[in-house]
């Protein structure tokens, strides 16, 4: 699944209220535009949480990626969460009523940019066109890097750098989409979620994007009906979840509030169901700790967004949400053999648990 979570989006918006660039995108799903979050709604700044940055997660994840044990999309998820932790730490060191300086925020986002640059260099140096998804992953890495550099340029007031990054971002989004389509249609390497995700990065009409998500749901359901592995129940749930998250995204003031509320409620239901389904698969050895943590992290983002836009989720939701995190944390803590990528997956869960404690403090502190 990276790129930025809702907490980072709201944090940067509070520090730069004049920002008006395009929204960040998560690889798991579209997220709210920065314009939809006002400083007065930034309730996710825990002033008293313990010190914990993203350095450990980065130090675990980067070597796993460089050894070919962690796919690029998972590395992106890990780097995004690590950056969120770093920004949280910067925010926690500031007086309650003052926003951190752009320089402090730049120091928090720079490690992710450095890690992305190194990842792109490593992938380019690999030079294996016959390797499955290699070219598309290189383009995805460049797209995410340009997006991160655009955000950094905004923070530093470098309008020229921001414009350059946006041009690269647009070019890489198109090239990435074309490569994923080629990989899917000609080589059979790219999956339907790969192509759908690539479309979400394009600057095209939002109606067309939603139609793509709807078609993905229908196709996955047909695969499921035929008993195909690519239509497994968790894949059907995930395809439906992407559509619900699209409806939940307040992309502009024109988006109907009731549509956003329905989307958030449906996304919360689907993420809870997805976690339960993945938990069953995990017990059978057919899902990973990363699958479980990704499902819970998506639900976390739904709850954060609901807090930001003022939507009340069903009463039972926070209870099951907490229970799922406790179970996830117990499963991660029980992992004894942490060779390969498992050390980074376990650290991802530990950092999620830490950040969620900050979510709860920030929500309680909200006016």
Secondary structure, DSSP 4 states (H G I P E B T S, - for coil): -----HHHHHHHHHH-TT---PPPB-SSSB---GGG--GGG-----TTSPP--SHHHHHHHHHHHHTT-S-HHHHHHHHHHHHHHHHHHHHHTS-TTSPPPHHHHHHHHHHHHHHHHHHHHHHHHH--TTSTTHHHHHHHHHHHHHHHHHHHHHHHT-HHHHHHHHHHHHHHHHHHHHHHHHIIIIIS-S-HHHHHHHHHTS-S-HHHHHHHHHHHHHHHHHHHHTT-GGG-HHHHHHHHHHHHHHHH---STTS-HHHHHHHHHHHHHHHHHHHHHHHHHHHTTSS-HHHHHHHHHHHHHHHHHHHHHTPPPPTTHHHHHHHHHHHHHHHHHT----TTTHHHHHHHHHHHHHHHHHHHHHHHT--
